[in-house]
Amino acid sequence: MDIQYLLWLQDFRAVIGFIAARWIEKRWVRFEPLKNKGWKGILICAAGFFPMILLKQFVSPVIVGWLGSHWGKLVFSVIYTSYYIVLFPIVLKICGKKMKDKSAVDETGDVSKIKTVRQKTPHRRKTITAVRSK
């Protein structure tokens, strides 16, 4: 088998996975980077690499054995790129919201003064957490 064909096939699988995952991310996830999280943000991102290693070592052989070499590698490429383009940004988004809510509580000291407001913009919804003034 030609080595150039195999390299092209590997790139093609990655592109298919990227296109599918990016479309899902832009359509439903709408990830925005964590800002000013310091060591907490670094630790959360570092923790995201551990499941990638597990996926590569344990899930890939199962899928390739189940579906065969070509289809198994294609499906695994879509799962793998979906993890770091869709699934892990969802985790980061949830963690970012929890950290934002916690920092708002820490600043005011009173949970009853926190109000969540939904604001619609033309392209996406944003949740704004504001402190009520009496």
N, C-alpha and C positions, 0 to 999 in steps of 0.2 A: 504494500500500500504506500502511496506517495506521502511523504512527510508534510509537504505543503498543503495537501488536501486535509490532513488531520489538524494542522494549525488553523486553517481556515474554518473548519468545522467547530473547533473550540471557540474561536472568536465569534462565530455565528450564534452559538448557544448563549454566550455572554450577552450579545446584543439583543437577542430575543428576550432574555430574562430582564435586561435593563429596561427595554421599552415597556414591557408589561408592568414592571414594578414602578417605574416612573409615572406612568399614566395613573395607576392606583393612588400613588402618593399625591400627585397634583390634584386629583379629583376629590379624594376623601380625607387624606391625612393633613395636608397643608402644614408641614413641619416648619417651624421657625427655630433657629439656633438658640440654645440656652445662653443667656447673657449674665455675666458677672456672678457665676456660681462658684468660682474658685476650685478648691480641692474636691468639693462634693461633685461638681460637674465632671471633673477629670476621673474620679473614681467610678461614677456611673458609666461614662464612656468606656473606661477600661474593662468594666464588668461585662459590657456588651460583646467584647471580643471572645470571651470564654465560650459562649454558645456557638459562635462561628467555628471554633476549633472542634467542638463536639459534633456539629453538623457534618463537617468535612470528614471526620474519622469514623463516625458511627452510622450516620444516615445515608451517606453516599453509597457505601457498599450494599446496603439493603435495597435501595432503589435501583441501583444498577443490576443487582442480582435478580430483582423482581421483573423489571421491564426490559432487560437486555442492555447491551453497551450503548447503542446510539440513543434510544429513547430514554433510557435511565439517566444518562448524562445530561440530556436536554431538560428533563423534568427537574433534576437536581440543580442545574444552573438557574432555572427559574425560581426554585425554592430558596437557593442561596442568595441570589441578588434581591429577592423579595424580603429576606430577613434584614439585610442592612439598608435597604432603601425604604421599606414600608414598616415592618414589624418593630424594629428597634427605634425608629423615630417616634412611633406611637408610645413606646415606653418612656422615651425622653420627654415627650410632650406631657404625659401624665405626671412624671416626676417634677417637671418644671412648674406645672400648675400647683402641685402640692407645696413646692418650695416657695412659690410666690405667695400662696395663701398663708403659709406659716410665717413668712417674713412680714406680711401685713399685720398679722396678729401680734407678732413680737414688737412691732413699732408702736402699736396703739395700746396693747395690753388688754384690750377688751374685744371679745369675739362678736358681741352684739352690734358693734359699730361697723362691721364689714358688710358691704353690700356688693353683690355681683350684678353687673349690668351687661346685657347683650346689646351690641351695637352692630347694625348691618352696614356693610360697605358693598360697593358694586360687585366685588369679586369674592369676598370671603367674610365670614363672621369672626368677630373678635370678642373675647370676653375681657372685660375691664373690671378690675377690682378696685373699688374706691372706698374711702373712709367717709362715712356720713358725718356731717357737722350739725351740731344742735342749734 
